[in-house]
Amino acid sequence: MLTDFEYKLLKLASKFLDEYSDRLASDTCNDWDWPKGLGFTEEEKTRIVKQYHVWNGDPEEFNPNYINMTNFAMAYFISKILDEVIENKTL
């Protein structure tokens, strides 16, 4: 169960990422690379990208051989994942 403070922090992070994704979408280059050192396996990265495309309504665009995303799409998708966590009030 989330504390009230943790809940507020997650709402802040979600709102920030949602707004930031709009700004990123205006950039000339929207390339984004998976950060090193977070421990995501290739299978986990593939799962995230596949989930994004299903959530975005374009599952046919998913290509398991290409698991990169644009920076604004990743920021917005993470904000929506956080919204789900907030709604359920549990990590």
C-alpha positions in Angstrom: 0.0 0.0 0.0 1.3 3.4 -0.9 1.7 6.1 1.7 0.0 9.5 1.0 3.5 10.9 0.3 4.4 8.1 -2.2 1.0 8.6 -3.9 1.7 12.3 -4.3 5.2 11.6 -5.7 3.9 9.2 -8.3 1.2 11.7 -9.3 3.8 14.3 -9.7 6.0 12.0 -11.8 3.1 11.0 -14.0 2.1 14.6 -14.6 5.7 15.7 -15.2 6.2 12.9 -17.8 2.9 13.6 -19.5 3.8 17.3 -19.9 7.4 16.5 -20.8 6.3 14.1 -23.5 4.6 17.0 -25.3 7.8 19.1 -25.2 9.9 16.2 -26.4 7.5 15.7 -29.4 8.5 19.1 -30.6 12.2 18.3 -30.8 13.9 17.7 -34.1 15.3 14.3 -33.1 13.3 11.9 -31.0 15.7 9.0 -30.7 15.9 7.3 -27.4 18.1 4.6 -26.1 17.5 2.2 -23.2 19.6 3.4 -20.3 22.5 1.2 -19.3 22.6 -0.2 -15.8 18.8 -0.6 -15.1 19.0 -4.3 -15.7 16.2 -4.7 -18.3 16.6 -7.9 -20.2 16.0 -8.0 -24.0 12.8 -9.9 -23.2 11.6 -7.2 -20.8 12.4 -4.5 -23.3 10.5 -6.4 -25.9 7.5 -6.8 -23.5 7.5 -3.1 -22.8 7.5 -2.1 -26.5 4.8 -4.7 -27.3 2.7 -3.4 -24.4 3.1 0.1 -25.7 1.9 -0.8 -29.2 -1.1 -2.6 -27.8 -2.0 0.3 -25.5 -1.4 2.8 -28.4 -3.9 0.9 -30.6 -1.3 -0.1 -33.2 -0.2 -3.7 -32.3 0.6 -4.3 -36.0 3.4 -1.8 -35.7 5.2 -4.0 -33.1 8.4 -5.5 -34.5 10.3 -7.8 -32.1 13.5 -7.1 -34.0 13.2 -3.4 -33.3 12.7 -2.6 -29.6 13.4 1.1 -29.6 10.9 3.9 -29.0 10.8 7.6 -29.4 11.6 9.6 -26.3 8.1 11.3 -26.2 6.3 7.9 -26.6 8.3 6.4 -23.7 7.7 9.4 -21.5 4.0 9.4 -22.1 3.7 5.6 -21.8 5.5 5.6 -18.5 3.2 8.4 -17.3 0.2 6.2 -18.1 1.8 3.2 -16.3 2.2 5.4 -13.3 -1.4 6.5 -13.5 -2.4 2.8 -13.3 -0.2 2.3 -10.2 -1.7 5.4 -8.7 -5.3 4.2 -9.4 -4.5 0.8 -7.8 -2.5 2.6 -5.0 0.0 -0.2 -5.0 3.3 -0.9 -6.7 
